């Protein structure tokens, strides 16, 4: 591959033995703006997670199980080897580097896109030289996009439920409780939450590029001043926030001396950490805002319920359209995807989609993060199944929903797999658990029915969801084992919203996923302890055409019937008479 060869020439010219290109921005965001897509540019792998390691004579890409099939296809012919993370006998990046780097070798990377934790692990484990201020991507990426510069806007209290002043007071208290006098906050979602501001610098996530440094009681915001209008400036001034240029964070942090600085080492980048570690006391802990924003307040909960109703209307109308139209219309995956987006955009409160829609037909759905644009864009027929994973960010909240639809003549096998996934969804939804449980304690409830078939899905069962923020939000989630790269094993608390999305994926055959969002709620406290449960807040039909009732218990059938009654009650006021009749059919009792 010409780009890899050109980059290897640059490595030789700079005497760099190995160079790391992650999927990240300066803030360790999950989704990044085009400026930061160097890994995708160099490798042609378009998945949202992966790390490319290039040496003078080799290139390898690490990604997780969600992308194995996609990466295998996209890397074909590039000369880049696929390293399947978590698979036996596949070394980690650190193990690989340890095996190839010698004491005089130089490991290079741009320290702005590598986090502090990774830098520390390299320094501890590798016996080589490290150059962390090396942005070599720009040397080969001649038409690299500019940094985004969209305007920042206010999220009023009606939508946020808590004032900026109140949030600042709470974070200052948390900083002092941690015995720190300074806090560096670089996560984009946390800053957007703290200031009740939103932006459009990252696709599908309404955030803006910025850094925050809190020194004693003084708050410093580092952001491109062109993004600040008069109203936003007034809000910041009213909260005594001092403005600095976006890139001034590096000179500012170099000047910090004799401070006790609280940082999240998974979020603060290596370049900033390198500026502060020798002249200050560093306190490693998660950002105080992390838990604050994960536990939704009453306003956020009320508004999120409405967002799911509005979103469910769009998904329901789509379901009716796709089932009726596929019989005699020429429709592709991309046509279907665009139609669903069109339905969502009819709602005035929609800000944007919450992520790029996955619309996958038949065997394409075996790729968990299939993309119809870069994939096959298959034509749909009145047979087989269509998996659609989609969502929207509204002024009321953020949604994430997956439905798998029968397009006609479902087979016994399709019904068996689909109903098994439904059992998994129901079993987790209906769980009652003691205060103190994490998602790791509960994951078996979803995975159990699928494991009984000796099948597994190579991802977590669910993730936290932000409020008008990232659709993937730490620290809550469902996963059967802890994955160090993912902060999703927190104790579940009332107010947290987590997805429930088990699935079955059989390569070259099919993919099935059903996904709802669930709100953690306190049920009761008695002599045995405090018990929690979940309220399902996603409202859209689960395709009855694919359900085999004989696989379900009486309790599971009762749960499904109650859920479908709630779906009808919530959505029918927004539908015309024909749509109501159709919905009544697809929410009927079984």
N, C-alpha and C positions, 0 to 999 in steps of 0.2 A: 504494500500500500504506500503510495507516494508520500502522503502526509506523515506517516510514521517514519519513513526513511528520512525525510527532511528534518523531522524533529530529532531523530537519532544523530544526524549530522551536527545539529545545534548542541546536543549533549557532548559530543566529542570535542567540539570547539571550546566548550566551557569546562571540559574535563569533569563532567558529572557522570558518575557511574550509574545512578538510578534517579528517576524523577517521578514524583507522585502527583497525579491530577485527580482530585476527588470531585464528587458532585456537590458543590457547596459554594456559598458566597462568603462575604466577610463576616457574616452573622450566624453561620452554621444553619441556614434555613433548609428545610426539606425541599421546597420548590424555589427555584432561582430565576432571576431575570436573564435575558439572552446574553448579556455581557459575561455572565459567569459559566456559560455552557461550553467550556473548553474541552471537557472530557467527551462530550457528545460530538463536538467539532472534529476532534482528533481520531476518535474511534468509530464513528458512525452508529454507535449504540445509543438509542434514543430514550431508554428507560430512565425513570426519575431517581434511581439509586444505583450507584456503582463507583468503583475507583479504578483508575487506569494507572499502571506502573510500567514505565518505559525505561529500558536500559539501553546501552549502546548497541546491543544485538538482539534484543528481545522485547516483547510487549505483551502484557497480560492484563485482563480485566476481571475484577472481582465483583460479583453481584449476588443477591440472595434469591431464594427459591421462587419468588414471584416473577422473576425475569429470566429463568433458565432457558425456556423455549424461545422467547423473543431474542435474547442475547445470542443464542446459538445461530439464529437465522441472520441477524444483522451483522455479526462479526465474520460471517462467511466470506472468505476471500481477502480479508484485511490483514491476515498474518498475525492477528491478536488472539492469544489463547484465552479461552473462557475458564475462569476459576470459580467453581460453584461453592459459594460460602456455606459452611455447615455440613458439607458432604464429607464422609470419612475419607481420610488420606489426602484431602485437599488442604494445603497449608494456608494459614492466614497470611495477610500481607506482611505482618511482622516476622513470621516464621520464614517466609520467602526471602525477605530482605536480609535476615540474619544469616541465611545460607549462602548468599551470593556476595555480600559486601565485606571487604577487607579493611584493615585499620587505616590505610591511606586513601581509601575510596571516599568520594563525596556523595552524600545523599542530598538531593535538592528538592525544594518545593516552595511555593508561595505561602509564607507564613500567615497571610491574611485569610486564606481559605482552609487552613488546617487548624483544628482546635488545640487548645493548651494540653488537654489530656493525651492526645496523640503525640504531641511533641515530647512530653515527659516520658511516655512509654518508649519512644525511639531512643531518647537519650539514655534511658536506663538499660535497654536491651541490646542496642546495636553498638558494635565496636568499630565505629567509622566516624568521619567528619560529617557535620550537618550544616548545610547552608539554607537558612529559612527565609531569606529575603530575595528570592529568585523567581521572578515571574517570566518564564521562558515562553509561555503560550503566545504572548503578544508578538514575539519575533516571527512566528509562523502564521498567526491569525491576522492577516493584513486588513481584512474588512470586519474586524471585531466590532460588534454593536457598541453604542455608547451606554454609559450608565443611565438608568431610567430617571426621568425628571418630572413625573406627574405631580399635580398639586395635592396637598394634604387637606382633609376636610374634617369637620367636627362630627362626633357622634353624640347627639344631645342626650340628656339624662333620661328622656322618655324611652330611649332604646338601651342605654347602658345600665340604668338603675342605681348608679353610684357616682358621685361627683369626683372629679380629678383631685380636688382638695382632700377628700376623704381617703382616696387611694394613696396619695402621697403620705398622708399622716400614718397610715397603716404600714407602708413600706419603711418609713423612717423608724418606726417602733421595732420592726423585724430586724433591721440592720443593727440597731443598738443591742437588741437581745442576743445577737450573734457575736457580740464583743468586737464589732467592727466600727470604724468611723468613716469608711469609704466603701462604695459599692459601684462596680462597673457592670452595667446592664447592656448587653448587645443584642439579645434576642429581639427580633422585629415584632413578633406577636406580643411580647411582654410590654414593650414600649408603647405600642398602639393601645393596649388595654390600659396602661397606667395613665396616659394622657387623654383617654377618650377621643382619640384621633384615628383616622383611617387614611389610607392612601391607595395607590394603584401601581406600585413599583414592581410587584411580583405577580405574575399571571395566576389568577384564581385565588389569590390571598390578598385581602385589602390592607396591606401594610406599606410602610415607607422606609427607605434606607436611613438609618440613624443609629447613633450611639448615645447612651446616657451615662454620666458619671455623677454620683452623689458623693460630695465631700462634706462631712459633717451634716449640716442642714441645707447646704447649697446644691441646687440641682443644675447640672450642665447638660444641655442637649446639643449634640453635634449632628447637623443636618444641612443639606443644601438650602440656603436661604431663599432661592427662587421658588421653592415649593411652599413657602409660608405666605398666605394671604393675610389681609388686615385682621380678619376675624380670628384666625388661628393664632396670630401674633398676640392679639388681645388676651386670648385664653391663657397662653403661656406666661405672659407678663403678670396676669392676675394671680398666677400660681408661683410667681417668683422663679421662673425657669429662665436660666441664662442661655442665650443662643450662641453657637460657634459654628464655623464651617465644618462640613462633613469630614474632611480629611485631617482637620486639626486635632482629632482624637489622638493621633500618634505623637505629635509634639507635646500635647497636654499631658499624656500619661508618662512621658519621659521625665517630666518635671515633678512628678509625685515623689515625696520623700517622707520616710518615717511614718507611713500610714499603715493602718490595719485594714487591708482591702479584701472585701468579700467578693469572690467571683465564682461563677459556675464554670468549671474547667471544660465542660462539654460544649459550652457556648462561646466563651471568650476566645478569640483567635490567638494563635501562637505569637504573632507579631506584637500584639498588645501585651500579652503576658511577658514577653521578653523585655519589654520596656519597664516593667514594674517589679520584677522578681528580685532584683539585687538590692534595692534600696527601701523595701517595704516588707511588712509582714503579710503574707498571703493566707487568707482563710478560704478554704475550698468548701463550698456548699451549693445547693441548688438555689436558683434565683428565688427570693421571697415571693415574687409575683407569680411563680409557677402554680402553686397551690391556690393562691387567691383567685386567679382567673379560671382555674379548673372547676372550682365550686361556684356554680352559677347562683346569682341572687334571684329573688322572686320575680323581679321585672324581666330578667333574662329568660327565666323559665317560662313565664307567661307568654312572652313574645316568641320564644322558640316553638312553643306548641302551635302558635298561629302560623309560623313559617312552614311548619310541616303540613298543615292543612293546605296552604296555598301550593306547596310543592306537590302534595299528594293529588291535588286536582289535575295538575299538569301530567303527572305520571299515569293517572287513571284515563285521562283523555287519550294519551299516547297508546296505552294498552288496547283501548277500544279501536283506535285507528289502525294499529298494526295488525290486529287479528282480522279485521274486516278488509283491509286494503291489500294484504299480501296475496289474497286469492287471485286477483285479476290485474294488479298493478305491478309495474317493473320497479322494484324497490331494492336498493342496496343497503348495506350496513350504514354507510355514510348518510344516505338519504334519511334513514330512520333516526340517526343521531341528530341530524340537523332539524328534523321535524320536532323532536322532543325539546331541543333548545328553543325553537320558535315558540312552542307552547309556554315554556318557562318565561320567556321574555315578554309575554303579554301581561305579566304581572308587574305593575309599576314599581313595586318595592324591591324588585330583583336588582342587585348590584352587579353580579356576574355569576357564572357557573362557579361551583366550589372546587372543581377539578375538571380535567379533560375527560369527557364521557367515554366510557368503555362500552362499545356496542358490538357484540361478538356473536356470530352465527355458527351453530354446530360446533365443529372441532376447533374453530378459532377461539372459542370460549375457554378452552383448556389453558390458554395463556392468560394468566390472571390480569395482566395489565396490557391486554391487546389494544392496538390502535388501528382503527379502520383506515386512517389516512396513510400510515406507513405500512399497513398490512395488506391483506388480500382485497379488502372492500368487497366481500362476497355478495352476490345477488341472493335475495331471500326467496324462499319457496314455501308453499303451504304444507310444510313438514319440518320436523326437527325443532330445535329450541333456539331462542334468541336471549342472550344474557345482556342486560343493560345495567351498568353501574354508573350512577350519575348523582348530581346534587346541585344545589344553588346556594348562593349567599345573598340573603335578603336583608333589608334594614331591620328585620325582626330576628334573624338568626341564620344559622348555617345548617344545611341538610346534606345527608349522604344516604342514598337508598339504592339497593340492588334488587331487581326482580328478574326472574327467568321465565320467559313466556313460551308456551307451546304455539307454534305457527300452524299446527294441524297434524292429525293422526299420530298422537304420541304412542310410543311403543311401551310395552310392559317394563322394559329395562329403564327407559327414561322416567317412568312413573315411580319405579322402585327407588332410583337414586334421588329424584326430586323430593319424594315423601320422606326419605331418610334425612335429607338436609333440613326439611321442615321440622322433623322431630327434634333435630339438634337446636334449631332456633327456639322452638317452644320450650324445650327442657331448660335452656339458660334463661329465657324470659320469665319463667315461672318459679325461678329459684328464690328461696328464702334463706338468708345467711346471717351469721352473727357479725356484729360490728368488729372490725379488725381484719376481716378477710380481704385478700387482694384478688385481682383477676386471675392470678396463677392458681389460687385455691378453687376457682369456679370454672376454669376452662374445660375441665373434663365433662361438665354438664353439656357443653355443646359438642365436644369432640367424641364423646362416648358412643352415640349411635353410629357414627361413621367409622370409628375404630373397630366396632364390632364386625364391620364388613371387611376389616383388615385394609382399610384405606385411610390416608391422612392428607391434609392440605398443608402445604409448605409455607405457612404464614400464620400470624396471630389470628385469633377469633374476633378481636375487636380492638378499637382504639378510641381514645378520647376525641371529642369534637369541640372546637373553639366556638365562641360566640361572636359571630361576624368577624371571624379570624380564620386561622388554618383549620382545614377539615380534619387534619391529624394533629391532635394535641396531647402532650404529656400532662400528667404522669400516670393516668389511669388507662387500663387496657385489659384485654384477656389474652393470655398466652400460657402454654403449658410448661414452658421453661423460660428462665430469664435469658434474654439476649442483651449482652453488654451494650451494644450499639443503640438499644432502644430503651428509653426511660418510660416504661409503661407498666410497672409493677407496684404502683402505690396502693396503699390501703384505700378501699372504696369508701366514699363519703357521700351523704345526701347532697344533692345538687350537682354531682358529677354526671355528665352525659357520655355514654360509651356506646359504640356500635356493637351489634351482634350479627356476625356475618360468616357462619361456617359455609363450607362448600365442598364439592367433589369435582376434581379435575382429572380427566383421563386423556393423556396426550394423543393427538390425532383422532379423537373421538368426540368428546363433549366437555362442557364446563357448566356447572350449576352453582349458583350462589343466591341466597336470600338474605337480605340485610335490612335490619331496622335499627333505629337509635333507641336507647333506653335511658331513662332518668333514674338514678339511684334515690330511693326514698326510705325514710325510717318508718317501720311498720308498728313496732311496739317495744316497750321495755317492761320486763317482768323479772321474777326472781332468777331466771336463767340467763338474763343478759339483755342486750339491745339487739333487736332483729331488724335487718334491712331487706328490701326487695327492689324490684324494678317496675317502672311504668313504661310501657312501650309508647313512644311519642311519634312514631312514623305511621302514616296512614295511607295505605294503598293496597289494593287487592293482591292476595297471593294466589297465583293462577290455579283455580279449581280443576282446570282441564288436565293438570299434571299430577293431581293427588290421587293416590290409591288409599281409600279410607281404611282398608283392612290392615294396613301397616300401623295405624294410629290407635292409641289407647283411648278409652272413653274420656279421660281427663284432657288428652291432647285435642280430641275433637271438640270438646267443650271450650278449650282455650281458643281454637281457631274460629269457632262460631261466634264467640264473644268478641274476638278481635274484628271479625268482618262486620259485625253489627256496629261496632264503634266506627269503623271505616265508613260505612254507609251514613251513619248519623252525622259524622263530621263533614263529609264531602258533598253529600247530596244537595245542600242548600246552594252550592256554587255551580250546579249542573243544570242543563236544560232537561226537558221531560224525556227525550230520547236517551240521553246519557244516564239519567236516573234509572230508567228501566233496565238499561244494560248493566249498570252497577249493581242493581238489585239481584240480577242473575248471577253476577260474579262474586257476590257476598252472601249468597244463600246458605242456609244451614246444610250441613252434610250429615 
